[in-house]
Amino acid sequence: MLQGKQDKQTLLRQLPSVDNLLQQPQTQELLVDFGRPLTLEALRHMLEISREELLSGVIEQPPSAQQLIGDAGVHLVTMLAPTLYPVVNATGVIIHTNLGRAPLSQAALAAINNVAPTYSTLEYDPGAGERGSRTVHAEQYLKRITGAEAALVVNNNAAAVLLMLTALCRDQEVIISRGQLVEIGGGFRVPDVMAQSGAKLVEVGTTNRTHLRDYEKAISAETAAIMVAHPSNYRVIGFTSEPSLAELAELAEANSIPLLYDQGSGALLDVTPYGLQAEPVVQDELAAGADVIAFSGDKLLGGPQAGILCGREDLIDQLKQHPLARAIRADKLCLSALTATLSHYIKGEALREIPVWRMIARALQDINTEATTWATRLREHGIEATVIDGFSRVGGGSLPGTTLPTKLVAITNENAESVAARLRQASPPVIGRIQEDRLLLDPRTILPHQGDAMMRSLLEICT
């Protein structure tokens, strides 16, 4: 036993010192790429692992200096590798929450690149030579598109709803239908947000049916607002009814209280021409009488993550002046990308320039042509691939239960799950879906510049 301990101590003494490793030519590259503190940390880490493995008998001989330095380099690369990186979305879900929701237009990317590396007019008015306001940048576009008197951008729609309720309804009652007290993605619950805002929840009606008279009976001297939450990620079907927004707006006006609307999806265009179920359009809901509307920037609007509030100027001004508005304000990158995205709507080019709308409006024949090309190329390399009918979804908490017809590349492989797993580890990762032991890829959601990279990964893995 004593001899064994002595042998292990002898092996430990054969490990090079940290100073010795730092003097090696190979280490100089690590010092240049990662700096001395990180390199030193990595070398010590690899030496500690080697000591543990020698003592436990996992290895019988100490690694060489070159091996230790090489392992330290791998450790540093792995440690500093980003966990947020591009993927190929072949799932057919257009606004895929887990994959980053809406991809940005080229103009939005250019706008970010224009302001990110330099100083900007974020809160400066060059004409007046004094401090300005960041609220003006997107507001002029939103007012023009929606017809609202005023607008405000914050960092996401949950924050927009929280601000709206906190600034306008704190310590007062807000009337809402029981059928709208839902939980959406990430545990966002409408009742919880209302409670956090300090507003007092007053539920009316039932889960499936709420009448105008239910709202009328609930109005009291303590009522601050009527709120409507659009069912953007769920549907109640069957024996259902609820008042129209115009009816609620008339009731709210008659009682001198605002009608607040969580529209959610941010639709600025009508989706019905593309075979989808009707989705409320922000402009129409404002025209119907909503006093403040809250919606997302990165869903059907097709821009960056943002929460947008549009409506009456006096109410929006209260939101702008509330202390919470500073805590949830949008930064310069969001505002630059959002204004560029909104400009597509103003110029009438949203269907061509905004990726989300380009995918929604894409002709089935175009999808079929691309799917056929890919399947043919795969078969030429001995991979069993066919084109089949399928469906795409809008996703992202928008248009639940509605689909778009599409064409899918179906790859038959006895190890379809394994192929899908390896594709997820490719560069870039390819995310498809498995159905009936086949890997399905939907061209609708694969961006034009990613098709070749996806095909290379498929050929490498499947052959």
Secondary structure, 3 states (H helix, E strand, C coil): CHHHHHHHHHHHHCCCCHHHHHHCHHHHHHHHHHCHHHHHHHHHHHHHHHHHHHHHCCCCCCCCHHHHHHHHHHHHHHHHCCCCCCCEECCCECCCHHHCCCCCCHHHHHHHHHHCCCCCCCCEECCCCEECCCCHHHHHHHHHHHCCCEEEEECCHHHHHHHHHHHHHCCCEEEEEHHHCCEEHHHEEHHHHHHHHCCEEEEECCCCECCHHHHHHHCCCCEEEEEEECCCCCCCCCCCECCCHHHHHHHHHHCCCCEEEEEECCCCCCCHHHCCCCCCCHHHHHHCCCCEEEEECCCCCCCCCCEEEEECHHHHHHHHHCHHHHHCECCHHHHHHHHHHHHHHHCCCHHHHCHHHHHHHCCHHHHHHHHHHHHHHHHHCCCCEEEEEEEEEEECCEEEEEEEEEEEEEEECCCHHHHHHHHHCCCCCEECEEECCEEEECHHHCCHHHHHHHHHHHHHHHC
